Amino acid sequence: MFKRILIANRGEIAVRIIRACREIGIRSVAVYSTADRASLHAQIADEAVCIGPPATKDSYLNMNAIIQAAINTGCDAIHPGFGFLSENAQFARLCEQHGIIFIGPSYHSIEMLGDKAAAKETMKKAGVPVIPGSDGAVSSVEEAMMIAAKAGYPVLVKASAGGGGRGIRRVDSPSELEAQMTAAQQEAKNFFGDDTVYIEKFLVNPHHVEIQIIADKQGNYIHLCERDCSMQRRNQKVLEECPSPIVTPELRAKMGNAAITAAKQCGYYNAGTIEFLVDENRDFYFMEMNTRIQVEHPITEEVTGFDIVKAQIEIAAGLPLRVTQDDITIRGHAIECRINAEDPDHNFRPSPGTITALYMPGGPGIRIDGAVYQGYTITPFYDSMISKLIAHGSDRADAINKMRWALSEFIVEGVQTNIDFQLDLIRNSDFKDGNYDIGFLGRYMESKK
């Protein structure tokens, strides 16, 4: 087992990994920017190293600074968390070149799955259902026109190297295609340094359902049920639940098998998530694979009792999985609300500032994954998510009830948050009935105007 792990991240996921290291008995090394000097992760780790100024390119995306910090502190592994360098094949390769274990899949798998168009082609070869559209990257407007006409409008133009909702444009008619394709390419170039795009059929109001898979280096694979991530605003997840209200046991088995087939096709190991779109007929289609821990992993942990972060570390160290698929059972229901420092009344603009008062809820079935404290200053440099509130109940109604009361008790003063917005969602009758899809939040926001 590793002696020291460097956490190449910040905020609540860095805190989560540090706590997993403590449970296993591994020393943790945090890295932080000058803006994060007072951050919780930098304070509770066994060691902390400053790696640069606030700008992410000079700190949390600075591969050389992170590798050097790992070498200087004697770390034998690096956990990238999510975001930043977590799906960067070059960084995973750089770790290997310096004799440091990257806690995640191989850089070959990251490369194979990081290009969304190439990943789609890989899934087709494996027999996993994919959304109709181009077989790979689209090189011209003329080619895009032919593919869109065959798939049928509306279609999406999507960045091959995309993520986080960037580089995506909906096209409803041929007259819009060229302009939207150019816009998607420009955004993709700006955010990812790669203007390659592909075309896929736009499924009207499907559910976004993802399967968590875990695989070791010995070739053992399991899936840990599904998460429904359909509650999204502008392609950004707001609330997630496990299991999905629309997934039957039969569909769960089909999607789980498809996810494992997809992972095997790529020779994948460690934690990964296969994201699917499920239409009104409960037909599902591969969307993408995330080669890292997910923000919403806690709801899977609560429902299955499986510690995903500890498993990541053990697999990276070469240990086999401790369980088989038959050991995985669904125990109740869990919901996660992302608590952000933002102002819903003003187009969800970020709300940096100092937290002057803080009370976080507790009690049976309530979990907080966070990294803030009273007196902590939220800076404008990073993502606005400050904590994740998770409610685990005996069934979906129980989880909703627990989440409702937990949100009602949650107090943050000094900055604006989306707590009241989340409370309105939890109280919504359509959500309570499971009557929502990926377009629900857009319609909900329009109804509030």
C-alpha positions, 0 to 999 in steps of 0.5 A: 500500500502507498505511504503518501498520496498527493491530492491534486485538487482542492475543495470538498473532493480533496477533503473527501480523499484526505479522509479516505487516506486516514481510514487506510492509514496513508499520509496525505499531501495537499496542494494549494494556490495562494488563494487557497492558503486558508482552505480546509483541505490545506489545513487538515492534510498531513502536509500541504504545499503551495504550487502557485498563484490563484489562476488555475493554469498556474496552480491546479493545472500546473503539471510540473509544479504538482509532480515536483511537489509529489517528488519533494514530499516523497509521494508514491501516488497522486489522486486527481479527484475530479475536474482539473487534471483528472482526465488528462492523459498527458498528466497520467503519462507524466506520473508514470514517467516519474515513477508515481502511480496515477490513481485512476485508469491508464493514460491509454484508456483516458486517451481512448475515451477522452475524445467523445467521437472516438469513444462513440465509435469504440462503443459501437464496436462493443455493441453498446447502443449509441445515439444516431449521428456521425461515426466520428469527427465531422470535417465540413459543413456539407458532411454535417448537413448529410449526417443531420438529415439522416439522423433527423432534426433536432441534432446537437453539434458537440465538441469531441474533447468537450465536457461540463456542457461546453462546446454544445449547440442545438440545431433545429433546422438546416438553416441554423447548422453552419452558424451553430457548428462554427459557434461550437467549434470556436467554444471548443477551441477556446476551452479545450484547445481542440475545435473538432466536433461531431453530430448526434441526434437530439433526444427530446426530454430524455433522462440522463442516467449514469452507471458507476463501474469499478474494475481492478487490474486483475480483470474483475468488473462490477457496477454499482447501480445507476444515478439519475442526473436529469435535474440539470441547468444549462448542462450542469447537474444541480441535483442527483438521485440513486436509484433512478425513479424511471429504471426498472430492475430489468433495465438496470441489469441491461444498462449495467451489463452494457456499461461493463461491456464498454469498460472491458472494450477499453481495458479499463480499470479503477472507477469510471462512469458510463453516461446514458440517455434514456428515452420515453420508451426506456431505450438507452444510448451511450453518451460518454464515459467519465474516467474519474470519480464523479461529483455525485459519487456519495449517493452511490456510496450511501445506497450500496455501502461501497466506499468508491474512493477507498476502492480507487486507492486499493485498485491503484495499489494493485489490490483486487476488488473485495466484492463481486456483483452478487454482493452489491445490493440497493439499500433505500434511496439517496438524493444529493443537492449541490450547494453553490455560492450563487444567486439564483435571483440574478441568473445564478451569478457567483457570490464570492465573499466571507461566510459570516455564519454557518450551520450545517444539518445533521441527523440520521441519513444526512451527510455533508461533503464540504470544505467551508467553515465559518469565517472562510472566504469564498474566492472568485477564482474557482467553481461556486460549489461549496458543499454537497448535501446528501440525504439517505432514506429507506425509500424515495419518499423518505429521502425526499422528506429528509432532504427537505428538512435538511435544506430547511436547517442549512444556514449560510450567511455572508454569501448568496446560495442556492439552498432555497432554490434547491428547497423549492425543487424538492417540494415540487410535485412533479419531482416528488412524483418522479415526473421530470426529465433532462428538460425539466429545469429549463421549463421550471425556470421559464415558469418562474419568470 
